[in-house]
Structures are given as C-alpha cells and as structure tokens.
C-alpha cells in the first residue's frame, strides 16, 4: 500500500517506533543505533562526531527528550510528513517536523 493511501494511524504505526528509537538513541548518544534506519545519504551527514556535538548541545540546554505527541500527518504522492511536539526534561514541548518519504525512509527529525 502506498503512503498516500495509508491512514494516519497506519503511518504513525510505522513512524512511532522509529521516532522512539531516534529519541532514545540520541539521549544515549548511541550513533550506531541512532542511524540504524537512515539511508546511506543521511548517514553521511549524521556522523558520529556530529551526533555527539548535537546531542551534548541540546541535552545541556533542554535536558532529555520526554513525551512526544503527534499533531498532524500530511500525505502527498510517495511521502508523508509528520508534525509532532517533543517535550524535554528541562523545557516545554516545541513543534518539530518529521519527514517520511520514498527517498528518505524511515522518518527523520529534520528541518525542512
């Protein structure tokens, strides 16, 4: 079934375990686990050193990821974009954007 024909719940059922892993692995600063579902192209951007710097920076400012709540799922041909809130242990939740597309499966938390 194509992404545009899936229900929001079906898309979230795919995306949530991947997002849970991303959040848990970044809390642990575990590069191998963090990038396990990335494309080779995305892996080339998220190096071990880059992940360490980013995680240490956000953890120092905001603490660790806490709960995440979906806000919306947008579907288009061959892709779906997820908007969620992400809470932090030391900061209120802020919207983040996740992308789920053919060229970037599985979803990543990325600025668009």
N, C-alpha and C positions, 0 to 999 in steps of 0.2 A: 504494500500500500504506500502511496506517495505521501509526503508530509502534508501537502495541502488538503488531502482527504482525511487525514487523521483528526480526531477530536483533540481539544486542548488537553484533556485528561491522558490520552494516549501519548501525546508529545511530552507532557510532564513526566509520565511514567518512564520514558527514555532519558529525559534530561535530569531529573532529580538525583538518581544515583550517581551520575557523572558529576553533577554540581556538588553533591555531598563529598565525593572523593576529592575534588579540587579544593574545597574549603578545608577539609581535614588534612590533606597533604600540604597545603600552604601553611597551616597552623604548625605542623611538624617540620616545616621546611624540608620536605622529602621530595626532591626533584624527580626521581625515577617514578614515584607514584603519581606525582602531580601531572606529569606529561604522558602518562600511560595511554590515554585516549586521544592524544593530539595527532594531527597529521605531521608528516615529516617536515613540511614547510613551517608549521607553527613551532615544532620542536627546535628548529634552527634559530628562532627568535628568543625562546624561553630557555636560555642556557642555565646551567647550574648556578653560576655566579649571579646572573640577572635575577633569578627567582630568590636567591638568598638576600640580595640587596632590597628587592621589593618587599619581601615578607618582613624583614627586620625593620624596614621603614614603617609599614602600616601597623605592625604589631607595637612598635614604640609609640606611635601616635594614637591608635584606636583600640589596641588590645587585640583580641582574637575574634574570629567570626563566631557569631552566635546563631540565632534563628534566621531563616530566610523564608520570605513569603512571596508567592507569585502574584503579580499584578495583572499581567496580560500576556497573551500569546498571539503573535501576528504571523499569518501564513501567506506565502507567495509561492510561485512556481518553484519547486525544488528546495524550498528553505522555510524555516520558521525562526522567528526572533522572540526571545523571552525577556520580559521585563519583570524584575523581582526587587524586593527590598532585601537588604542584607544588614543585619544588626551586628554590632561589635560589642565586646565586653565593656568597653570604656566610652562608647559613642552611640548616639541614636542611629537607627536604620536609615540608610540613604538608598535611593533607587540605583540599580546597576542594570546593565544591558547584557544579555547573553545572546549568542548567535548560534543557530543550528541550521546548517546548510550542507548541500552536497559537497561543496569544496572545503568545508571546514568541520565536517563531522568528527567528533562529537562537539557539543556546545562548549564554548569558552567564554569566560568573562573578559570582554574586550570593549574598549571604547570604539564606537562607530562614528 
